[in-house]
């Protein structure tokens, strides 16, 4: 492959601008209206769940929440371009992508409540556990893709990360391995401008993160991360090339983190309101709504139904999160090893016997009335 084929364009691909106007492109088309309507409904739900999660944090029902408010187009697109057999490897900020992939919202959010192992079974929807350590999931994704290749499976892996993760050694190792072994992996970097409080300018001097692909021998692509149409086009193309044996692609989506890093962060300490303001006008949800309305594809009733559905899902999530969990002591041993060790079996049996003895004692203990008669 020639080096020129690996380099991204000078400007990010944009098919629908912030005013909702179409921008024709020679190589990429806006997906079908049905696809964009599906994407819009997913964006509406994504925004509502982000807002609901913020409220649950304030109510003490979630320990922490890294919001993807403003980045929902990246989240939704990542799920939409994958086939059923493909795998998604998300970060801690990608709860919306996990849900868009089909995971029940409560199972996706319960991890952030801190009372269950992962919250969801990764094998059901082919979604790896959300990763908090930066970039470690990229290596896992590459290893998974390599294993799938050895098994002869038709599997593409999409690995998500932020711009901060590209400063980690794991990022280099993952991309280098994927390129050398020509693996079916798509790396999606959501460049939202900051690694907590560290701006991109203090992380790299490259023209873009996408330009780093040429150093590994893989395609680099630059896309407007708030344009769902462009994201679906670029990511869909990358997934298709990976499935057809074309190897990995590095996609950089330019977006912005509207909210703080998490609820524990104060973003006003390192950025100004004047910096945030222009990005509010580039909202991916409003942009797509304007385009669909102009196309005559989204009526008031359709929009109202999308928001009503989002409200129902948010209400169900709220009710589930508000219900306190009642863990059983024997759950301590349920998910330690696939095949329990002799020591674990012994400890589990000992606990079960103690619980049974305690239950037996309680059932035979005299009631207060019986005790009074006995005296």
N, C-alpha and C positions, 0 to 999 in steps of 0.2 A: 504494500500500500504506500502510495506517495505521501510525503510529509504534508503537502498542501491539502490532501484529503482528510488529514487528521485535525487540522487547525479549525477552530470555530470561526464564525463570522466576526466582523468588527463590532457589530451591534447585536443585541439579543433579538431573536426572532419574535415578532409580534404580529398576530393575525387580527386581533381585536384590541383597539387602543382604549385608553382610560375613559374616553367619551362614548364608547360603544360603537365606534365606526370600524368597518372592515378594512383590512390592509392585504390586498392580494399578494401572493408569493409564488414564484415560479416553481418551487420544489415542494411546498407544503400547502395543503388545503384545509379550510375550516371543516371539522367533522360534520356529520349529518345533523340536521335539526333535532332529530330524536335523541341523538347522543348528547347534544348540548343541553337539551331539556332535562335529560337524566342527570347530567352534571350539575345543572342549576339546582335541582331538588336536593342533591347531595351537598351542595354548598350552603344552602339554606339550613339544612340539618347540622352541618358542621359548625356554622356560626352560632346556632342556638345552643349546641352542646358546649362550645367554648364559653359562652356567657353563663350557662348553667353551672359549669365547673367552677368558674370564678365565684359564683354565689355560694356554692357548697364549701369552698375554701373559707370564705368569710364566716360561714356558719359552723366551722370546725369539723365538718364531715369529711373533708379531704385534707390530708396532711400537707400536700403541696400540689401545685398544678402549673406546668410549663405551657402557657397558652400558645396556640398557633393562630390566634386572631390576626387576620391579614394575610396569612400564608395558606389559607384553606384550599386554594386552587392546586397548589403543589400536593397537598395531602390527598385530595380527591383524585387527581390525575394519576398518582402513583398506584392507586387501587384499580382504577378503571382500565388501565392498559394491560393488566395481567390476566392470563387465562387461569382456569380453575387449578391446573396442576402446577402453576408457578408459585414462587415463594416471595414473601415480603419480609425484609429485615429492617424494622423501624428503630428510631431513637426514642428517648423519653418524651420528646415534644410531638411525637407522631401518633397520638391517641386517635385523632380524627381519621388518619389513614387506616389505622387498625379497624376502626368501626366501619369505614367505607369498604373494607375488604370483606365484611360480613360478620365480624365478631360482635356479640351482644354488648351494647353500651355499658351495662353494669359490669360485665366480666372484664371489659377494657379499663374501666375506671377503678375497680376495686383494688387494683395494685396500688393506686395512689392514696387509698385509705389506709394501707399498711397492714391488712389482716389476712392476706392470702398469698400464696407463692407467686403466681404469675397472673392469676385471675382467669385465664382462658387456656384451653388446650391448643398448643401451637399446631398440632397435626390436623385439627378439624378444618380450619380455613387456610392453612399453610402460611401462618404468620408467626415469625419467631418472637420470643419474649422481648418486650421493649428494653432497650439498653440505656443505662445511665452512664457508665464509663464511656468517654468519647472514643469513637472509631473502632471499638472492639468488635462491634457487630459486622463491620466490613470484612474482617478476617473470617468470621464465622460464615458470612454469606459466600465468600470465595471458596471456602472449604466445602460448603454444602453444594455449590455448583460443580466443583471438581468431583465430588462423590456421585452426583447425579450423572455426570458425563461418563464416569467409569461404569455405572449401572446401565447405561444406555437409555436413560430417561429423557423425555422431551420436556425439560424444565428450564425456565429462565428465572433468574434471581434478581430482584430489584432491591438494592441496598440504599437506605437513606442516611444522610448525615447533614450537619450544618457546616458553616464556613470554619468554625472553630476546630472541628474535627480534622480539617485538612492540615492543621499544624501538628498533628500527632504522627508519630512514626508508624502506627498501625495503618494509617491512610496510605502511606508510601508502600508498605509491604503488601497490602491488599491489592492495590492497583498493579504493582509490578508482577505479582504472582498471576493475577487474572490475565494480564496481557501476555506474559511468557507462555502460559498454558492455553491461551486463546479460549477463555471460558465464557459461557453465556451469562454474563453479569452486566447489569446497568447500574451505575453509581449516580444517584441523584443528590447533588449538593444544594441544599436550600440556603443560599447566601442571603441572610437577613441582616447583614451589616455588622453584627456584633457577636463576639464570643463572650457572653455575659457583658462585661464592660469594655472589652478590647476590640477596637474597630478593625476592619479588614486591612486598613493601611498599615497596621502594626503587625500583621500576620504574613503578608506576602507583598513582593514588589512586582509580581507577574501582571501582565495586562488584564488577566482574568484567571479565575480558578480553572476554567475550561481549557485554557492554554496549557495547563500542566499535563494534559493527556498526551501530547506529542512526545513528551519525555519518556513515557512508558510504551509508546507505540500503539496507542489506542485513540479512537476518535474523541475529540472534545467538542461539545455543543453548548451554545449559549442561548438561553431562552428567557423571555419575560415571565417571571414566576407568578405574576398576578393575572396572566392571560390563560384561562383554561384551554382555549382552543389551541394555542401554540404549544402548551405543555402536552396535550394529548397527541399532537402531531409529532413532536420531537421524541417524546418518550415512547410513543407507539412505534415509531420508526426504529428506535434503538432496540426495543424488545424484539421486533421482527427480525432485525439483522442478527441479534444474538441467537434467536431460535434457528435461523438459517445457516448458522455456522460462521457468522461474521465477526465473532468475538465481542469483547466488552466495549462499552461507551461510557465516557464521563460527561454527565449533563450538569451544567450549572444553571440554576434557576434564580434570577435576580428578584428578590422580594424584600419584605421588611417586617421586623417584629414590632407590631404596634404596641403591645403590652410589654411589661417588664419581663426580664428573663424568667422569673417565677414570682410567686406572691411574696417571696423573701427578699426580693431585689427592689431597689429604688433606682429606676432608670433615669430619673432627673439628675442624678449625680454625674452622669457622663454624656447626656445628650439633651438638647433643648427642644422645646415645643415647636419652634420654627423648623427644626429638622423633621419632626414627625408629621407636621401638617400636610405637606405635599403628598405624602403617601396615603393619607385618608382619601384623597380624590382618586387614587389608583386602586381602590377597593375591588377585589376580584368579583365579589358578589354583585355590587352595583353595576359594574362594567358589563357583566354577562346579562343581567336583567335588562339593561338598556338595549343591548344588541338583539336579544330575543324579542323584546317588545317591538322594536323597529322592523324586525323580520315578520311580524304578525304571528309568531309562534307561541307567545306567552300572553294569555289574557288575564284579566283581574281574577277570574275564578281559579285559573291554574295557579296563580301566584298565592292566592289565599289558601288553597289546598296544600301547597308545599309548606307554607308556614304553619298551618293547622297540624299537619303530620309531624313537623318538627316539635311543636308544642306537646303533642301526645308522647313522643319519644322522650322528651325532656322530663315530662311529668312522671313517666314510668321509671326513669333513671333516678329522679329525686326520691321517689317513694322507696325504691330498692336501697339506695344509699342511706336513707334515714332509718332503715331497719337494722338494728344492731345484730351482729353475727353471734351465733352461739356455738363456738367450736367445741368439739368433743376431745377429751384428753388423748384418746387413742389416735387422733389425727397426727400427733407428734411423730408417729412412725410410718405414716401412710405414704409419704413422698420423699423418703430419704434415699433409698436404693430401689432399683427395679426388682432385684432379688435381695431381700433383707439378709444381713449378716447374722451369724449365730448370736452375737452379743445383742443385736437389736431385737431379735426374736425373743431372747430370754427376758430382756427388759420389757418388751410389749406384753409378754405373758404375765410377768410379775405385776405390771400395772393393771392388766385386766382382772387378775385375781383380787387385787386390793380394791378395785372398783366394785367387783361383785360382792366382796365381803362387806363393804360399806353399805351397798344397797340392801343386802340381807339384814344387816343390823338395823337400818332405818325402818325396814318393813315390819320387824318384830318388836321394835321399841314401843312401850306403852304410850297411849295418847294421854294428854293431860287429865282427862276425865278418869281414865282407867287408873292412872297413878294416884289420883285423889281417893278413889275407892280403896286401893290397896293400902293406903296409909290409914 
